[in-house]
């Protein structure tokens, strides 16, 4: 798998551990955002690829998912649909 990755991406060099860590991070972020989207009062902005909601929603989400702070109406997650096909 690492060799195939390096053949496709000649200008980067990652170890198997680094690739697995990134995949794990993407999976955690996907599951966290999926749960956030299902909360009452939240909505998904298809154009910006972000979860939107009132400040009270984010306060509750940060208690449940402390790492969701990076997605508080700021950071986009354009891989959400693709990861949904992979993990659901």
C-alpha positions in Angstrom: 0.0 0.0 0.0 2.8 2.4 0.9 4.6 1.7 -2.4 1.4 2.3 -4.4 0.9 5.6 -2.5 4.5 6.7 -3.3 4.1 5.7 -7.0 1.0 8.0 -7.2 2.5 10.8 -5.1 6.2 11.0 -6.0 6.8 14.2 -4.2 5.8 13.0 -0.7 7.2 10.4 1.6 5.1 8.9 4.3 5.6 5.8 6.4 2.8 3.2 6.9 2.3 4.4 10.4 1.8 8.0 9.2 -0.7 6.9 6.6 -2.6 4.9 9.2 -2.6 7.8 11.7 -4.1 10.1 9.1 -6.7 7.6 8.2 -7.6 7.2 11.8 -7.9 11.0 12.3 -10.1 11.3 9.2 -12.3 8.5 10.6 -12.6 10.1 14.0 -13.4 13.5 12.5 -16.0 12.0 10.2 -17.8 10.2 13.1 -17.7 13.3 15.3 -19.2 15.5 12.5 -21.8 12.8 11.7 -22.9 12.9 15.3 -22.9 16.7 15.3 -25.1 16.8 12.2 -27.7 14.6 13.9 -28.1 17.0 16.8 -31.3 19.0 17.0 -30.6 22.6 15.8 -27.7 21.7 13.6 -27.6 21.8 9.9 -25.0 20.9 7.2 -23.9 23.6 4.8 -23.4 21.7 1.5 -21.6 24.6 -0.1 -19.1 25.2 2.7 -19.0 21.6 4.0 -19.5 22.6 7.6 -21.9 22.0 10.5 -23.8 25.1 11.4 -25.7 25.9 14.5 -26.3 28.3 17.3 -23.7 28.9 20.0 -25.6 26.7 22.5 -25.3 23.7 20.1 -21.5 24.2 19.9 -21.2 24.5 23.7 -23.0 21.1 24.0 -20.9 19.6 21.3 -17.7 20.7 22.9 -18.6 18.9 26.1 -19.4 15.7 24.2 -16.6 16.0 21.6 -13.8 18.3 22.8 -11.9 18.1 19.5 -14.9 19.5 17.5 -13.8 23.0 18.4 -11.8 23.1 15.2 -15.0 22.8 13.2 -16.9 25.5 15.0 -18.3 27.2 11.9 -14.8 27.7 10.6 -12.9 24.6 9.2 -14.5 22.8 6.3 -14.6 19.0 5.9 -15.0 18.4 2.1 -14.3 14.7 2.5 -17.5 14.1 4.5 -19.6 12.5 1.7 -16.7 10.4 0.4 -15.8 9.1 3.9 -19.5 8.4 4.5 -19.4 5.9 1.6 -16.3 4.3 3.1 -17.3 4.1 6.7 -21.1 3.7 6.7 
